[in-house]
Amino acid sequence: MQVRAGTALILPAPWLLSGLRDAAASQTGQLLAMIQAVLFAALLLAAAWIDHRKHIIPDILNLGIALSALLCFHQGNLWGLLAAVPFLAAAMSGRMGGGDVKLVAACGLVLGFGDTMAGCIIGLSLMLCFCMVSPGGLKRKEARPMAPFLSAGFLAAYFLL
């Protein structure tokens, strides 16, 4: 009888240990996702602030956003780089800066294609609304920073979609 009782106690051990391992992996994944969310939001807010003040988005911020994608990496998010193609075409024609292109590409790595496109649509819609109510409206020819609006769109896509 003692052998059977000992066997009954030992047999469930691998399943119990695998359950503990899965729980630890789940908690680690949640921690990495939380770190990514805080880092992503902080870097986007910094990019928006600096672009608003100086009309430039430092490359180090774009690099930080791109590297934050490694915390919760999914291969499908590589398609998010394609969301930057229309921005690249606009930058090549001289209609916008290269920092915005890099910002969209970096956010594409974090969000993936669908959410990046949604963030771009939200951000550009916000910019259009702002331009319609601002003095001078849409006729004003001076450069306007896009990062504050794109950042708002990307944050909405990250946290709401």
GROMACS elastic network, one bead per residue, 0.5 to 0.9 nm:
[ bonds ]
;  ai    aj funct       b0    kb
    1     4     6  0.53222   500
    1     5     6  0.63182   500
    1     6     6  0.87407   500
    2     5     6  0.51013   500
    2     6     6  0.61597   500
    2     7     6  0.85206   500
    3     6     6  0.51873   500
    3     7     6  0.60951   500
    3     8     6  0.85491   500
    4     8     6  0.60232   500
    4     9     6  0.86480   500
    5     8     6  0.50560   500
    5     9     6  0.64221   500
    5    10     6  0.88254   500
    6     9     6  0.51577   500
    6    10     6  0.62570   500
    6    11     6  0.86716   500
    7    10     6  0.50590   500
    7    11     6  0.59062   500
    7    12     6  0.89999   500
    8    11     6  0.55902   500
    8    12     6  0.72981   500
    9    12     6  0.64874   500
    9    13     6  0.73221   500
   10    13     6  0.53794   500
   10    14     6  0.82175   500
   11    14     6  0.70274   500
   11    15     6  0.82636   500
   12    15     6  0.54726   500
   12    16     6  0.61876   500
   12    17     6  0.86737   500
   13    16     6  0.50589   500
   13    17     6  0.60290   500
   13    18     6  0.85258   500
   14    17     6  0.50741   500
   14    18     6  0.60444   500
   14    19     6  0.85008   500
   15    18     6  0.50857   500
   15    19     6  0.61112   500
   15    20     6  0.86415   500
   16    19     6  0.50713   500
   16    20     6  0.63207   500
   16    21     6  0.86883   500
   17    20     6  0.50363   500
   17    21     6  0.61626   500
   17    22     6  0.86089   500
   18    22     6  0.60841   500
   18    23     6  0.85228   500
   19    22     6  0.50880   500
   19    23     6  0.61533   500
   19    24     6  0.86137   500
   20    23     6  0.50675   500
   20    24     6  0.61702   500
   20    25     6  0.85898   500
   21    24     6  0.51236   500
   21    25     6  0.61543   500
   21    26     6  0.85653   500
   22    25     6  0.50288   500
   22    26     6  0.60695   500
   22    27     6  0.86180   500
   23    26     6  0.50264   500
   23    27     6  0.62225   500
   23    28     6  0.85908   500
   24    27     6  0.51219   500
   24    28     6  0.61193   500
   24    29     6  0.85564   500
   25    28     6  0.50156   500
   25    29     6  0.60843   500
   25    30     6  0.85804   500
   26    29     6  0.50546   500
   26    30     6  0.61989   500
   26    31     6  0.86156   500
   27    30     6  0.50369   500
   27    31     6  0.61242   500
   27    32     6  0.86131   500
   28    31     6  0.50483   500
   28    32     6  0.61711   500
   28    33     6  0.85573   500
   29    32     6  0.51352   500
   29    33     6  0.61138   500
   29    34     6  0.85951   500
   29    71     6  0.87402   500
   29    72     6  0.75899   500
   30    33     6  0.50285   500
   30    34     6  0.61528   500
   30    35     6  0.86277   500
   31    34     6  0.50922   500
   31    35     6  0.61901   500
   31    36     6  0.85497   500
   32    35     6  0.50547   500
   32    36     6  0.60408   500
   32    37     6  0.85641   500
   32    71     6  0.57717   500
   32    72     6  0.66366   500
   33    36     6  0.50290   500
   33    37     6  0.61470   500
   33    38     6  0.87328   500
   33    71     6  0.69919   500
   33    72     6  0.62268   500
   34    37     6  0.50810   500
   34    38     6  0.63055   500
   34    39     6  0.85597   500
   35    38     6  0.52808   500
   35    39     6  0.60367   500
   35    40     6  0.83758   500
   35    68     6  0.86041   500
   35    71     6  0.79340   500
   36    39     6  0.51133   500
   36    40     6  0.57816   500
   36    41     6  0.83830   500
   36    68     6  0.57446   500
   36    69     6  0.73434   500
   36    70     6  0.87413   500
   36    71     6  0.62044   500
   36    72     6  0.73829   500
   36   110     6  0.88662   500
   37    40     6  0.51503   500
   37    41     6  0.60656   500
   37    42     6  0.84881   500
   37    68     6  0.87031   500
   37   158     6  0.81571   500
   37   159     6  0.84427   500
   38    41     6  0.52606   500
   38    42     6  0.60422   500
   38    43     6  0.85507   500
   39    42     6  0.51352   500
   39    43     6  0.60349   500
   39    44     6  0.84542   500
   39    64     6  0.82955   500
   39    65     6  0.76338   500
   39    68     6  0.69496   500
   40    43     6  0.53423   500
   40    44     6  0.61099   500
   40    45     6  0.85755   500
   40    64     6  0.82457   500
   40    65     6  0.59217   500
   40    68     6  0.67453   500
   40    69     6  0.86989   500
   40   107     6  0.85513   500
   40   110     6  0.83521   500
   40   155     6  0.83561   500
   41    44     6  0.51740   500
   41    45     6  0.60857   500
   41    46     6  0.85729   500
   41   151     6  0.84512   500
   41   155     6  0.67265   500
   42    45     6  0.51685   500
   42    46     6  0.61636   500
   42    47     6  0.86247   500
   43    46     6  0.50365   500
   43    47     6  0.61085   500
   43    48     6  0.85695   500
   43    61     6  0.60056   500
   43    62     6  0.80153   500
   43    64     6  0.71775   500
   43    65     6  0.65157   500
   44    47     6  0.50237   500
   44    48     6  0.61085   500
   44    49     6  0.85760   500
   44    61     6  0.78767   500
   44    62     6  0.86972   500
   44    65     6  0.77820   500
   44   103     6  0.87563   500
   44   147     6  0.80473   500
   44   148     6  0.82663   500
   44   150     6  0.88519   500
   44   151     6  0.55040   500
   44   152     6  0.83300   500
   44   154     6  0.83625   500
   44   155     6  0.79530   500
   45    48     6  0.50606   500
   45    49     6  0.61273   500
   45    50     6  0.86105   500
   45   147     6  0.88806   500
   45   148     6  0.76491   500
   45   151     6  0.68927   500
   45   152     6  0.85305   500
   46    49     6  0.51275   500
   46    50     6  0.60980   500
   46    51     6  0.84119   500
   46    57     6  0.89151   500
   46    61     6  0.77235   500
   47    50     6  0.52841   500
   47    51     6  0.59293   500
   47    52     6  0.83675   500
   47    56     6  0.83095   500
   47    57     6  0.56697   500
   47    58     6  0.73472   500
   47    61     6  0.65911   500
   47    62     6  0.81813   500
   47   103     6  0.86167   500
   47   147     6  0.64333   500
   47   148     6  0.75140   500
   47   151     6  0.78424   500
   48    51     6  0.52232   500
   48    52     6  0.59926   500
   48    53     6  0.86202   500
   48    57     6  0.79257   500
   48   145     6  0.82062   500
   48   146     6  0.79738   500
   48   149     6  0.77353   500
   48   150     6  0.82385   500
   48   151     6  0.63878   500
   48   152     6  0.86434   500
   49    52     6  0.51210   500
   49    53     6  0.62405   500
   49    54     6  0.85320   500
   49   147     6  0.82154   500
   49   148     6  0.69788   500
   50    53     6  0.51019   500
   50    54     6  0.56895   500
   50    55     6  0.69516   500
   50    56     6  0.65791   500
   50    57     6  0.64913   500
   50    58     6  0.80860   500
   50   147     6  0.87330   500
   51    54     6  0.53394   500
   51    57     6  0.54904   500
   51    58     6  0.86087   500
   51   145     6  0.57652   500
   51   146     6  0.75770   500
   51   147     6  0.60992   500
   51   148     6  0.72331   500
   52    55     6  0.58580   500
   52    56     6  0.80872   500
   52   144     6  0.82208   500
   52   145     6  0.57076   500
   52   146     6  0.82131   500
   52   147     6  0.75501   500
   52   148     6  0.68034   500
   53    56     6  0.82326   500
   53   145     6  0.87267   500
   54    57     6  0.83518   500
   54   145     6  0.88215   500
   55   143     6  0.83392   500
   55   144     6  0.77128   500
   55   145     6  0.58143   500
   55   146     6  0.88155   500
   55   147     6  0.89804   500
   56    97     6  0.82726   500
   56    99     6  0.67488   500
   56   100     6  0.88178   500
   56   145     6  0.80711   500
   56   147     6  0.89577   500
   57    60     6  0.85522   500
   57    61     6  0.72553   500
   57    62     6  0.76982   500
   57    98     6  0.87685   500
   57    99     6  0.52637   500
   57   100     6  0.73507   500
   57   102     6  0.88557   500
   57   103     6  0.79720   500
   57   147     6  0.77137   500
   58    61     6  0.56076   500
   58    62     6  0.69407   500
   58    63     6  0.89384   500
   58    99     6  0.73534   500
   59    62     6  0.50938   500
   59    63     6  0.60734   500
   59    64     6  0.85144   500
   59    99     6  0.73245   500
   59   102     6  0.79503   500
   59   103     6  0.87709   500
   60    64     6  0.60570   500
   60    65     6  0.86437   500
   61    65     6  0.62474   500
   61    66     6  0.86235   500
   61   103     6  0.84244   500
   62    65     6  0.51326   500
   62    66     6  0.62081   500
   62    67     6  0.85899   500
   62    99     6  0.80962   500
   62   102     6  0.63579   500
   62   103     6  0.55543   500
   62   104     6  0.88360   500
   62   105     6  0.85272   500
   62   106     6  0.59133   500
   62   107     6  0.82593   500
   63    66     6  0.50480   500
   63    67     6  0.60505   500
   63    68     6  0.85218   500
   63   102     6  0.87101   500
   63   103     6  0.88659   500
   63   106     6  0.71392   500
   64    67     6  0.50554   500
   64    68     6  0.60837   500
   64    69     6  0.88614   500
   64   106     6  0.84485   500
   65    68     6  0.50983   500
   65    69     6  0.68432   500
   65   103     6  0.80966   500
   65   106     6  0.57295   500
   65   107     6  0.65538   500
   65   109     6  0.83874   500
   65   110     6  0.75306   500
   66    69     6  0.54579   500
   66    70     6  0.76311   500
   66   103     6  0.87766   500
   66   105     6  0.80136   500
   66   107     6  0.67424   500
   66   108     6  0.83347   500
   66   109     6  0.61430   500
   66   110     6  0.68655   500
   67    70     6  0.55024   500
   67    71     6  0.76860   500
   67   106     6  0.82989   500
   67   109     6  0.87218   500
   67   110     6  0.87349   500
   68    71     6  0.55654   500
   68    72     6  0.78517   500
   68    73     6  0.87734   500
   68   109     6  0.87695   500
   68   110     6  0.71299   500
   69    72     6  0.59206   500
   69    73     6  0.56381   500
   69    74     6  0.83905   500
   69    77     6  0.86188   500
   69   106     6  0.82909   500
   69   107     6  0.83218   500
   69   109     6  0.58385   500
   69   111     6  0.82437   500
   70    74     6  0.83897   500
   70   109     6  0.87136   500
   70   110     6  0.81877   500
   72   110     6  0.81625   500
   73    76     6  0.87598   500
   73    77     6  0.75548   500
   73   109     6  0.84249   500
   73   110     6  0.78006   500
   74    77     6  0.55560   500
   74    78     6  0.77360   500
   74   109     6  0.87821   500
   74   110     6  0.87221   500
   74   112     6  0.85673   500
   75    78     6  0.57855   500
   75    79     6  0.81962   500
   76    79     6  0.59138   500
   76    80     6  0.79128   500
   76   109     6  0.88979   500
   76   112     6  0.65498   500
   76   113     6  0.82059   500
   77    80     6  0.53249   500
   77    81     6  0.79157   500
   77   108     6  0.67577   500
   77   109     6  0.52208   500
   77   110     6  0.65552   500
   77   111     6  0.63575   500
   77   113     6  0.65402   500
   78    81     6  0.58945   500
   78    82     6  0.82198   500
   78   108     6  0.72789   500
   78   109     6  0.55848   500
   78   110     6  0.86081   500
   78   112     6  0.65489   500
   78   113     6  0.78274   500
   79    82     6  0.57419   500
   79    83     6  0.78667   500
   79   108     6  0.74339   500
   79   109     6  0.76625   500
   79   112     6  0.60439   500
   79   113     6  0.53346   500
   79   114     6  0.88588   500
   80    83     6  0.55730   500
   80    84     6  0.78373   500
   80   104     6  0.85669   500
   80   105     6  0.68910   500
   80   106     6  0.84686   500
   80   107     6  0.76430   500
   80   109     6  0.54937   500
   80   110     6  0.78600   500
   80   111     6  0.67985   500
   80   114     6  0.73962   500
   80   115     6  0.82207   500
   80   116     6  0.63688   500
   80   117     6  0.82256   500
   81    84     6  0.57846   500
   81    85     6  0.76851   500
   81   104     6  0.76765   500
   81   106     6  0.74277   500
   81   107     6  0.82461   500
   81   108     6  0.51664   500
   81   109     6  0.63466   500
   81   112     6  0.77939   500
   81   113     6  0.71403   500
   81   116     6  0.88574   500
   82    85     6  0.54623   500
   82    86     6  0.84219   500
   82   105     6  0.75159   500
   82   108     6  0.77678   500
   82   113     6  0.69779   500
   83    86     6  0.69514   500
   83    87     6  0.78961   500
   83   104     6  0.69163   500
   83   105     6  0.68393   500
   83   108     6  0.66920   500
   83   112     6  0.88088   500
   83   113     6  0.62153   500
   83   114     6  0.85872   500
   83   116     6  0.65634   500
   83   117     6  0.61232   500
   83   120     6  0.84162   500
   84    87     6  0.51941   500
   84    88     6  0.60560   500
   84    89     6  0.87315   500
   84   100     6  0.87401   500
   84   101     6  0.56992   500
   84   102     6  0.75468   500
   84   103     6  0.84217   500
   84   104     6  0.54188   500
   84   105     6  0.51929   500
   84   106     6  0.89261   500
   84   108     6  0.77586   500
   85    89     6  0.62742   500
   85    90     6  0.87153   500
   85   101     6  0.79939   500
   85   105     6  0.85750   500
   86    89     6  0.50964   500
   86    90     6  0.63310   500
   86    91     6  0.86730   500
   86   101     6  0.86805   500
   87    90     6  0.50419   500
   87    91     6  0.61111   500
   87    92     6  0.85737   500
   87    96     6  0.78097   500
   87    97     6  0.88975   500
   87    98     6  0.84124   500
   87   100     6  0.73906   500
   87   101     6  0.53914   500
   87   104     6  0.79622   500
   88    91     6  0.50013   500
   88    92     6  0.60810   500
   88    93     6  0.86375   500
   88    96     6  0.87062   500
   88    97     6  0.89521   500
   88    98     6  0.74391   500
   88   100     6  0.87584   500
   88   101     6  0.57279   500
   88   102     6  0.87501   500
   89    92     6  0.51455   500
   89    93     6  0.63989   500
   89    94     6  0.88299   500
   89    95     6  0.89310   500
   90    93     6  0.52171   500
   90    94     6  0.64666   500
   90    95     6  0.53885   500
   90    96     6  0.60462   500
   90    97     6  0.84792   500
   90   101     6  0.89747   500
   91    94     6  0.50130   500
   91    95     6  0.55167   500
   91    97     6  0.55864   500
   91    98     6  0.60038   500
   91   100     6  0.86007   500
   91   101     6  0.74557   500
   92    95     6  0.75512   500
   92    96     6  0.81176   500
   92    97     6  0.87816   500
   92    98     6  0.85299   500
   93    96     6  0.79957   500
   94    97     6  0.74267   500
   96    99     6  0.86814   500
   96   100     6  0.75179   500
   96   101     6  0.85602   500
   96   143     6  0.82413   500
   96   146     6  0.88945   500
   97   100     6  0.59131   500
   97   101     6  0.72225   500
   98   101     6  0.50885   500
   98   102     6  0.63643   500
   98   103     6  0.86053   500
   99   102     6  0.51034   500
   99   103     6  0.60445   500
   99   104     6  0.86595   500
   99   147     6  0.86573   500
  100   104     6  0.62151   500
  100   105     6  0.85837   500
  100   145     6  0.89012   500
  100   146     6  0.69510   500
  100   147     6  0.66139   500
  100   150     6  0.84989   500
  101   104     6  0.52840   500
  101   105     6  0.62353   500
  101   106     6  0.86382   500
  102   105     6  0.50211   500
  102   106     6  0.60009   500
  102   107     6  0.84693   500
  103   106     6  0.51720   500
  103   107     6  0.60989   500
  103   108     6  0.84085   500
  103   147     6  0.78460   500
  103   150     6  0.85901   500
  103   151     6  0.88438   500
  104   107     6  0.51323   500
  104   108     6  0.59468   500
  104   109     6  0.88117   500
  104   116     6  0.74624   500
  104   120     6  0.79412   500
  104   150     6  0.80663   500
  104   154     6  0.88685   500
  105   109     6  0.66116   500
  105   116     6  0.87896   500
  106   109     6  0.53667   500
  106   110     6  0.69047   500
  106   111     6  0.89498   500
  107   110     6  0.51159   500
  107   111     6  0.59886   500
  107   112     6  0.79333   500
  107   116     6  0.67247   500
  107   154     6  0.73013   500
  108   111     6  0.51363   500
  108   112     6  0.50683   500
  108   113     6  0.61040   500
  108   114     6  0.88679   500
  108   115     6  0.79491   500
  108   116     6  0.53525   500
  108   117     6  0.84256   500
  109   112     6  0.57801   500
  109   113     6  0.82652   500
  109   116     6  0.87114   500
  110   116     6  0.84977   500
  110   158     6  0.86652   500
  111   114     6  0.77020   500
  111   115     6  0.54985   500
  111   116     6  0.56417   500
  111   119     6  0.89970   500
  111   154     6  0.81458   500
  111   157     6  0.78471   500
  111   158     6  0.66736   500
  112   115     6  0.58604   500
  112   116     6  0.59606   500
  112   117     6  0.85985   500
  113   116     6  0.51775   500
  113   117     6  0.61149   500
  113   118     6  0.85987   500
  114   117     6  0.52581   500
  114   118     6  0.62276   500
  114   119     6  0.86269   500
  115   119     6  0.60083   500
  115   120     6  0.85163   500
  115   154     6  0.78310   500
  115   157     6  0.56519   500
  115   158     6  0.72873   500
  115   161     6  0.72141   500
  116   120     6  0.61226   500
  116   121     6  0.85887   500
  116   153     6  0.86534   500
  116   154     6  0.67095   500
  116   157     6  0.72150   500
  116   158     6  0.87258   500
  117   120     6  0.50029   500
  117   121     6  0.61650   500
  117   122     6  0.85739   500
  117   154     6  0.89599   500
  117   157     6  0.89420   500
  118   121     6  0.51038   500
  118   122     6  0.61329   500
  118   123     6  0.85008   500
  118   153     6  0.74980   500
  118   154     6  0.78634   500
  118   156     6  0.88961   500
  118   157     6  0.64161   500
  118   161     6  0.87622   500
  119   122     6  0.50912   500
  119   123     6  0.59468   500
  119   124     6  0.84177   500
  119   150     6  0.68228   500
  119   151     6  0.80808   500
  119   152     6  0.78171   500
  119   155     6  0.74794   500
  119   156     6  0.67958   500
  119   157     6  0.51929   500
  119   158     6  0.81707   500
  120   123     6  0.50680   500
  120   124     6  0.58843   500
  120   125     6  0.82581   500
  120   149     6  0.87037   500
  120   150     6  0.60281   500
  120   151     6  0.88591   500
  120   153     6  0.60732   500
  120   154     6  0.69841   500
  120   157     6  0.89967   500
  121   124     6  0.52704   500
  121   125     6  0.59222   500
  121   126     6  0.84948   500
  121   150     6  0.85760   500
  121   153     6  0.72969   500
  122   125     6  0.51535   500
  122   126     6  0.61915   500
  122   127     6  0.86852   500
  122   149     6  0.81132   500
  122   150     6  0.75941   500
  122   152     6  0.78156   500
  122   154     6  0.79398   500
  122   156     6  0.79789   500
  122   157     6  0.82954   500
  123   126     6  0.50972   500
  123   127     6  0.62406   500
  123   128     6  0.86638   500
  123   146     6  0.82424   500
  123   147     6  0.86486   500
  123   148     6  0.81739   500
  123   151     6  0.70349   500
  123   152     6  0.60683   500
  123   154     6  0.73321   500
  124   128     6  0.61009   500
  124   129     6  0.85927   500
  124   146     6  0.80899   500
  124   149     6  0.65950   500
  124   150     6  0.66985   500
  124   153     6  0.78822   500
  125   128     6  0.50245   500
  125   129     6  0.61986   500
  125   130     6  0.85490   500
  125   149     6  0.84234   500
  125   153     6  0.88437   500
  126   129     6  0.51179   500
  126   130     6  0.61285   500
  126   131     6  0.86035   500
  126   149     6  0.61509   500
  126   150     6  0.85002   500
  126   152     6  0.84395   500
  126   153     6  0.80439   500
  127   130     6  0.50070   500
  127   131     6  0.60944   500
  127   132     6  0.85803   500
  127   146     6  0.74523   500
  127   148     6  0.87422   500
  127   149     6  0.57889   500
  127   150     6  0.83566   500
  128   131     6  0.50894   500
  128   132     6  0.61887   500
  128   133     6  0.88597   500
  128   138     6  0.82588   500
  129   132     6  0.51431   500
  129   133     6  0.65216   500
  129   134     6  0.86679   500
  130   133     6  0.54256   500
  130   134     6  0.59859   500
  130   137     6  0.84100   500
  131   134     6  0.51909   500
  131   135     6  0.80095   500
  131   136     6  0.80982   500
  131   137     6  0.51688   500
  131   138     6  0.56656   500
  131   140     6  0.88829   500
  132   135     6  0.82272   500
  132   136     6  0.84105   500
  132   138     6  0.61141   500
  133   136     6  0.85135   500
  133   137     6  0.62703   500
  133   138     6  0.89637   500
  134   137     6  0.53259   500
  134   138     6  0.84014   500
  135   138     6  0.89034   500
  135   140     6  0.85299   500
  136   139     6  0.60317   500
  136   140     6  0.53772   500
  137   140     6  0.62537   500
  138   141     6  0.80906   500
  140   143     6  0.86421   500
  141   144     6  0.89000   500
  145   148     6  0.68767   500
  145   149     6  0.81345   500
  146   149     6  0.55310   500
  146   150     6  0.60590   500
  146   151     6  0.83812   500
  147   151     6  0.55986   500
  147   152     6  0.82942   500
  148   151     6  0.52099   500
  148   152     6  0.62886   500
  148   153     6  0.87764   500
  149   152     6  0.51547   500
  149   153     6  0.63157   500
  149   154     6  0.86959   500
  150   154     6  0.60550   500
  150   155     6  0.84835   500
  151   154     6  0.50613   500
  151   155     6  0.59935   500
  151   156     6  0.84310   500
  152   155     6  0.51934   500
  152   156     6  0.61361   500
  152   157     6  0.86004   500
  153   156     6  0.51005   500
  153   157     6  0.61479   500
  153   158     6  0.85863   500
  154   158     6  0.59982   500
  154   159     6  0.85676   500
  155   159     6  0.60435   500
  155   160     6  0.79946   500
  156   159     6  0.54199   500
  156   160     6  0.53584   500
  156   161     6  0.71867   500
  157   160     6  0.55044   500
  157   161     6  0.50500   500
  158   161     6  0.61546   500
